[in-house]
Amino acid sequence: MAKKTAKKSAARKPNAAFMKPMQPSAALSEVVGSKPIPRTEVTKKLWAYIKKNNLQDAKNRRSIKADERLKALFGKSRVRGSDVDDFGVGLEALAQLYKKL
């Protein structure tokens, strides 16, 4: 039998849409800063803010206790950790990132 040769896969290219710096809205800029940043950085900065302000529930680490700034973004007082991740790269982030003219 002939041996299968392993194909070399091309290096993975990052998605340019995720890497495009965008201007945060007023509500989001209170958490992540006012400079234009890519959506991937929004997630990182959201988690840094949550950890810095000790907003993660001690008993249920998947739950976030939203303070006033996060309530303005998410619209509720408790948020799941996966919602934070989805927010950073999802459609909600786009709505917050683009300033309304």
Secondary structure, 3 states (H helix, E strand, C coil): CCCCCCCCCCCCCCCHHHHCCECCCHHHHHHHCCCCECHHHHHHHHHHHHHHCCCECCCCCCEEECCHHHHHHHCCCEEEHHHHHHHHHCHHHHHHHCCCC
